[in-house]
């Protein structure tokens, strides 16, 4: 598995508000998360590369959990929250599952799974990765903390 790149994009573009909901009806707006680093992973329960990288995302999230400036959003591409939550529980992954509840620009997510979007504290795109990656590295944690 490839290690995730920690090269920061040089875009000054503030991203549009992305909206997600969970199975409790809670709504998350990325615009309301300014001041925090937001890690969004678009995935599906049937996607082998998504499943292969899930352990590294779980480990990353566990190691960053005490950082109140870090938010992880696992966006189920199928919008089937009961199945997605059952998937996580069966595999022992403690990851927050959401579904998209608004428009996501094609420039961020065009349907390719997995796709990971990292938003910095200013609401700007810091990293966009399409395909499998290993996120459980010190380089990734240091990159996130430095945003």
C-alpha positions as CSV (number, residue, x, y, z in Angstrom):
1,X,0.0,0.0,0.0
2,X,1.3,3.4,-0.9
3,X,2.1,5.9,1.9
4,X,-0.2,8.9,1.7
5,X,1.5,12.0,0.3
6,X,2.1,14.8,2.8
7,X,2.8,17.4,0.1
8,X,0.5,20.4,0.8
9,X,-1.5,21.7,-2.2
10,X,-0.9,25.4,-2.8
11,X,-4.5,26.3,-3.5
12,X,-5.8,29.5,-1.8
13,X,-9.3,28.5,-2.7
14,X,-11.7,28.2,0.3
15,X,-13.9,25.2,-0.3
16,X,-17.6,25.4,-0.4
17,X,-19.6,24.2,2.6
18,X,-19.8,20.4,2.4
19,X,-22.7,18.9,4.4
20,X,-23.0,15.5,5.9
21,X,-25.4,13.7,8.2
22,X,-25.1,10.6,10.4
23,X,-27.6,8.0,11.5
24,X,-28.6,10.1,14.5
25,X,-29.7,12.9,12.2
26,X,-26.8,15.1,13.2
27,X,-25.7,17.5,10.5
28,X,-22.1,18.5,10.0
29,X,-21.1,21.5,7.9
30,X,-17.5,21.8,7.0
31,X,-17.9,25.6,7.0
32,X,-18.7,25.4,10.7
33,X,-15.4,23.4,11.3
34,X,-13.1,26.3,10.4
35,X,-10.2,26.2,12.9
36,X,-10.1,22.4,12.7
37,X,-8.4,20.0,10.3
38,X,-11.0,17.9,8.5
39,X,-10.2,14.5,7.1
40,X,-12.9,13.3,4.7
41,X,-12.8,9.8,3.2
42,X,-15.4,8.8,0.5
43,X,-15.7,5.0,0.7
44,X,-18.1,2.1,0.3
45,X,-18.5,-1.3,2.0
46,X,-18.1,-3.2,-1.2
47,X,-14.9,-1.4,-2.3
48,X,-11.7,-3.6,-1.9
49,X,-9.3,-0.6,-1.9
50,X,-11.5,1.2,0.7
51,X,-11.5,-1.8,2.9
52,X,-7.7,-2.3,2.5
53,X,-7.0,1.3,3.7
54,X,-9.6,1.4,6.4
55,X,-7.3,-0.1,9.1
56,X,-4.8,2.8,8.5
57,X,-7.6,5.4,8.8
58,X,-8.8,3.8,12.0
59,X,-5.3,3.9,13.5
60,X,-4.9,7.5,12.4
61,X,-8.2,8.5,13.9
62,X,-7.4,6.7,17.1
63,X,-4.0,8.5,17.4
64,X,-5.6,11.9,16.6
65,X,-8.7,11.5,18.8
66,X,-7.4,13.6,21.6
67,X,-6.7,16.5,19.3
68,X,-9.8,18.7,19.4
69,X,-8.7,20.3,16.2
70,X,-9.0,17.1,14.1
71,X,-12.3,15.9,12.6
72,X,-12.7,12.6,10.7
73,X,-15.7,12.1,8.4
74,X,-16.2,8.7,6.7
75,X,-18.6,9.5,3.9
76,X,-20.4,6.4,2.8
77,X,-20.8,6.7,-1.0
78,X,-23.9,4.4,-1.0
79,X,-25.7,6.6,1.7
80,X,-26.6,3.3,3.5
81,X,-25.8,4.3,7.0
82,X,-27.1,1.1,8.7
83,X,-25.0,-1.1,6.4
84,X,-22.0,1.2,6.8
85,X,-22.2,1.3,10.6
86,X,-22.7,-2.5,10.7
87,X,-19.5,-2.9,8.5
88,X,-17.5,-0.7,10.9
89,X,-18.8,-2.6,14.0
90,X,-18.1,-6.0,12.5
91,X,-14.5,-5.1,11.8
92,X,-13.9,-3.2,15.0
93,X,-13.3,0.2,13.4
94,X,-14.3,3.2,15.5
95,X,-14.8,5.6,12.7
96,X,-17.6,8.2,12.4
97,X,-19.9,7.3,9.5
98,X,-21.8,9.9,7.5
99,X,-23.6,10.3,4.2
100,X,-23.4,13.3,1.9
101,X,-26.3,15.7,2.5
102,X,-25.5,18.3,-0.1
103,X,-23.6,19.0,-3.2
104,X,-19.9,17.9,-3.5
105,X,-18.0,19.5,-6.4
106,X,-16.7,17.0,-8.9
107,X,-13.2,18.5,-8.4
108,X,-13.3,17.0,-4.9
109,X,-15.1,13.8,-5.5
110,X,-16.1,12.4,-8.9
111,X,-17.2,8.9,-7.8
112,X,-13.7,7.3,-7.6
113,X,-13.3,5.2,-4.4
114,X,-11.6,5.7,-2.2
115,X,-11.1,9.5,-2.3
116,X,-9.7,11.4,0.6
117,X,-10.0,15.2,1.1
118,X,-8.1,17.0,3.8
119,X,-9.2,20.6,4.6
120,X,-6.9,22.9,6.6
121,X,-7.9,25.1,9.5
122,X,-8.7,28.0,7.1
123,X,-11.2,25.9,5.2
124,X,-8.8,25.4,2.2
125,X,-8.0,22.2,0.4
126,X,-4.7,20.9,1.8
127,X,-4.7,17.5,0.1
128,X,-6.7,15.5,-2.3
129,X,-5.9,11.8,-2.9
130,X,-7.7,9.4,-5.1
131,X,-7.0,5.7,-4.5
132,X,-5.7,3.6,-1.7
133,X,-3.1,5.0,0.8
134,X,-1.6,4.3,4.2
135,X,-2.6,7.1,6.6
136,X,-1.1,5.5,9.7
137,X,2.3,7.2,9.5
138,X,4.1,9.8,11.6
139,X,4.5,11.8,8.4
140,X,0.7,12.0,8.0
141,X,0.1,12.8,11.6
142,X,2.8,15.6,11.5
143,X,1.3,16.9,8.3
144,X,-2.2,17.1,9.9
145,X,-0.9,18.7,13.0
146,X,1.0,21.3,10.9
147,X,-2.1,22.5,9.1
